[in-house]
Amino acid sequence: MIAGVTDAVTYVVTDVECDGPNPSRNSMLAFASVAVSAEGAILGEFEAVLEPRPDRSPDPGTMDWWRGQPEVWAAATTNAEPPAVVMERFALWVESLPGLRVFAARPLIFDGPWIDHYLDRYLGSRANVGIRLQRKVFNGFAALDIDSLIAGLMGEPHRVAFKPEWPVAWLGDHPHSHRAIDDARGYASILQHLIALSRTRV
């Protein structure tokens, strides 16, 4: 359990793939989540592909990058479903998880706004808990930035989280392929190592 956490907590480690950098202009194509308990156990996974939004358009630079990634592009666009359907199914999965449900990502500043925006648009919820929300899909207060946790637990500058100077083996056997489920599993593995490391700092 991460130091100072006394309630049951589930971290929903999430990675997104999109056709541009901005949720207000572009579409989320796919995302995946891995649920990790405060003790470091894997509790489940979620994976989905979404239809592009008709009120959004792809970013040309991002699409140039995708053209060099045909296999990953196929994974992010095959069997796509309407976003409203996906987000409802995702919300029901998150709500089935035990304890306080905390959104987590690496980096939070990129993946977080996408999930937050889609939850708001389709369900009237958010990736952070809010007192005025009728539906609290995530009820565990602030979302978790895994990069900041790496830097804090290692007692190093924040740049350590990005280089990385932490052991690459922390990703486990999961390739960083830009397929959402691969990356989510790798980041969940990092969080498992951080949870174990936090036990030595109590």
C-alpha positions in Angstrom: 0.0 0.0 0.0 1.3 3.5 -0.8 2.4 5.3 2.4 -0.4 7.2 4.0 -3.2 5.3 2.2 -5.5 3.6 4.7 -8.7 3.0 2.7 -9.1 0.4 0.1 -8.0 2.0 -3.2 -8.1 0.8 -6.8 -5.9 2.6 -9.3 -7.3 2.6 -12.9 -4.1 2.8 -15.0 -5.1 4.1 -18.4 -3.5 4.7 -21.8 -5.2 6.4 -24.7 -4.5 6.5 -28.5 -5.9 9.4 -30.5 -5.8 11.1 -33.9 -4.4 14.4 -32.5 -3.3 16.0 -29.3 -6.4 18.0 -28.3 -9.7 16.6 -27.1 -11.5 19.7 -28.2 -10.4 19.2 -31.8 -9.5 15.6 -32.3 -10.9 12.1 -31.4 -9.8 9.4 -29.0 -9.4 6.2 -31.1 -8.8 3.6 -28.4 -7.9 3.3 -24.7 -7.2 0.6 -22.2 -7.1 0.4 -18.5 -5.6 -2.0 -15.9 -7.0 -2.0 -12.4 -4.3 -2.2 -9.6 -5.1 -2.5 -5.9 -3.3 -0.5 -3.3 -1.5 -3.7 -2.4 -0.3 -4.1 -6.0 -2.7 -6.9 -7.2 -4.1 -6.8 -10.8 -7.9 -6.7 -10.5 -8.9 -6.6 -14.1 -8.6 -5.0 -17.5 -10.7 -2.9 -19.9 -10.0 -2.3 -23.6 -12.0 -0.5 -26.3 -11.9 1.1 -29.8 -14.0 4.1 -30.4 -15.5 5.6 -33.5 -14.1 9.0 -34.4 -16.4 11.9 -33.4 -18.2 13.5 -36.3 -17.6 17.0 -34.7 -13.8 16.4 -34.6 -11.1 16.1 -37.3 -7.7 14.3 -37.3 -4.5 16.3 -36.8 -2.3 16.1 -40.0 0.9 15.7 -38.1 -0.5 12.9 -35.9 -1.8 11.1 -39.0 1.6 11.3 -40.6 3.0 9.4 -37.5 0.2 6.8 -37.7 1.0 6.1 -41.3 4.3 4.7 -40.1 2.6 2.4 -37.6 0.2 0.3 -39.6 -0.2 -2.6 -37.1 -0.8 -0.3 -34.2 -3.2 1.8 -36.4 -5.2 -1.4 -37.1 -5.4 -2.2 -33.4 -6.6 1.4 -32.7 -9.3 1.4 -35.4 -10.7 -2.1 -35.8 -14.2 -3.0 -34.5 -14.8 0.6 -33.3 -17.9 1.3 -31.3 -19.8 4.6 -30.6 -18.1 6.6 -27.9 -21.3 6.8 -25.8 -21.5 3.0 -25.7 -17.9 2.6 -24.8 -17.9 5.1 -22.1 -21.0 3.6 -20.4 -19.4 0.2 -20.5 -16.1 1.6 -19.1 -18.0 3.5 -16.3 -19.8 0.3 -15.3 -16.5 -1.6 -15.2 -14.8 1.1 -13.1 -17.8 1.3 -10.7 -17.6 -2.5 -10.1 -14.0 -2.1 -8.7 -13.6 -2.1 -5.0 -12.8 0.8 -2.7 -11.9 4.3 -3.8 -11.4 4.4 -7.5 -8.5 6.6 -8.7 -7.7 7.4 -12.3 -4.0 7.0 -13.0 -1.8 7.6 -16.1 1.7 8.2 -17.4 1.7 11.1 -18.1 -1.5 12.2 -16.5 -1.4 15.5 -18.4 -1.9 13.7 -21.7 -4.1 10.7 -21.0 -6.2 12.3 -18.3 -7.8 15.1 -20.3 -9.1 12.6 -22.9 -10.8 10.4 -20.4 -12.0 13.4 -18.4 -13.5 15.0 -21.5 -15.2 11.8 -22.8 -16.7 11.1 -19.4 -18.0 14.6 -19.2 -19.4 14.6 -22.7 -21.1 11.3 -22.6 -21.9 10.6 -19.0 -21.7 13.9 -17.1 -18.9 12.5 -15.0 -15.2 13.3 -14.6 -11.9 11.6 -14.1 -11.6 13.4 -10.7 -14.3 13.3 -8.1 -16.5 16.5 -7.9 -19.1 17.4 -5.3 -21.6 18.5 -8.0 -21.3 15.4 -10.1 -24.4 13.2 -10.2 -22.4 10.2 -11.2 -19.0 9.7 -9.6 -17.4 7.1 -11.8 -14.1 8.0 -10.1 -14.6 8.7 -6.4 -11.0 8.6 -5.1 -10.3 12.4 -5.1 -7.3 13.5 -7.1 -6.1 11.4 -10.1 -2.6 9.9 -9.9 0.3 11.0 -12.1 2.6 8.0 -12.2 5.6 10.1 -13.3 5.3 12.3 -10.3 5.1 9.2 -8.0 8.2 7.8 -9.6 10.1 11.1 -8.9 8.8 11.4 -5.4 9.5 7.9 -4.3 12.9 7.8 -5.9 13.8 11.2 -4.4 14.9 12.5 -7.8 14.1 15.4 -10.1 10.9 14.9 -12.1 13.0 14.3 -15.3 13.9 10.9 -13.9 10.4 9.8 -14.7 10.7 10.6 -18.4 14.3 9.5 -19.4 13.9 6.9 -17.7 16.5 6.4 -15.1 14.3 4.0 -13.2 14.8 0.3 -14.1 13.3 -0.4 -17.5 12.5 -3.9 -16.2 9.7 -2.2 -14.2 7.6 -2.3 -17.5 7.6 -6.1 -17.0 7.3 -8.1 -20.2 5.0 -5.6 -21.8 6.2 -3.9 -25.0 5.7 -0.1 -25.2 4.1 -0.6 -28.6 1.5 2.3 -28.6 -1.2 -0.3 -28.6 -3.3 0.9 -25.7 -3.5 -2.4 -23.7 0.3 -3.0 -24.0 1.1 0.4 -22.7 -1.5 0.3 -19.9 -0.1 -3.1 -18.8 3.4 -1.7 -18.8 2.4 1.3 -16.7 0.4 -0.9 -14.3 3.6 -2.9 -13.9 5.5 0.3 -13.0 2.8 1.2 -10.5 3.2 -2.3 -8.9 6.9 -1.7 -8.5 6.2 1.7 -7.0 3.8 0.3 -4.5 6.4 -2.3 -3.5 9.0 0.5 -3.2 6.7 2.6 -1.0 6.5 -0.2 1.6 10.2 0.3 2.2 9.7 4.1 2.8 7.0 3.8 5.5 
